[in-house]
Amino acid sequence: MALFLLLLLLAVALGLVGVVVKGLIYLLVIGVVVFVAALFLGLLRLRRSGRRPAR
């Protein structure tokens, strides 16, 4: 869960810097890619955690 939150924070930070600083639009693109990767990672963990055997 900590990795997921770290990736989301990184994506937001890169996106904001990419929008605010002129000429650094590539950081916005990297931020979007990191955001999509974080969502994918979160979905994988969510699906995996649903398959625990009942006690």
C-alpha positions as CSV (number, residue, x, y, z in Angstrom):
1,M,0.0,0.0,0.0
2,A,2.9,2.4,0.8
3,L,4.3,1.8,-2.7
4,F,1.0,2.6,-4.3
5,L,0.7,5.9,-2.3
6,L,4.3,6.8,-3.1
7,L,3.7,6.3,-6.8
8,L,0.5,8.4,-6.7
9,L,2.4,11.2,-4.9
10,L,5.2,11.1,-7.4
11,A,2.7,11.2,-10.3
12,V,1.0,14.2,-8.9
13,A,4.3,16.0,-8.2
14,L,5.7,15.4,-11.7
15,G,2.4,16.4,-13.3
16,L,2.3,19.7,-11.4
17,V,5.9,20.5,-12.2
18,G,5.3,19.6,-15.9
19,V,2.3,22.0,-16.1
20,V,3.8,24.9,-14.1
21,V,7.3,25.0,-15.5
22,K,7.4,26.1,-19.1
23,G,9.2,23.6,-21.3
24,L,8.9,20.6,-19.0
25,I,5.8,19.1,-20.5
26,Y,7.7,15.7,-20.7
27,L,7.4,15.6,-16.9
28,L,3.6,15.7,-17.3
29,V,3.8,12.8,-19.6
30,I,6.0,10.9,-17.1
31,G,3.6,11.7,-14.3
32,V,0.7,10.3,-16.3
33,V,2.6,7.1,-17.0
34,V,3.5,6.7,-13.3
35,F,-0.2,7.3,-12.4
36,V,-1.3,4.6,-14.8
37,A,1.3,2.2,-13.4
38,A,0.2,3.0,-9.8
39,L,-3.4,2.2,-10.8
40,F,-2.4,-1.0,-12.4
41,L,-0.4,-2.0,-9.4
42,G,-3.3,-1.2,-7.1
43,L,-5.7,-3.3,-9.2
44,L,-3.3,-6.2,-9.1
45,R,-3.0,-6.1,-5.3
46,L,-6.8,-5.7,-4.9
47,R,-7.5,-8.8,-7.0
48,R,-4.8,-10.8,-5.3
49,S,-6.0,-10.0,-1.8
50,G,-9.5,-11.3,-2.6
51,R,-8.2,-14.9,-3.1
52,R,-7.3,-15.6,0.5
53,P,-8.5,-18.9,1.9
54,A,-11.2,-18.8,4.6
55,R,-10.2,-20.0,8.0
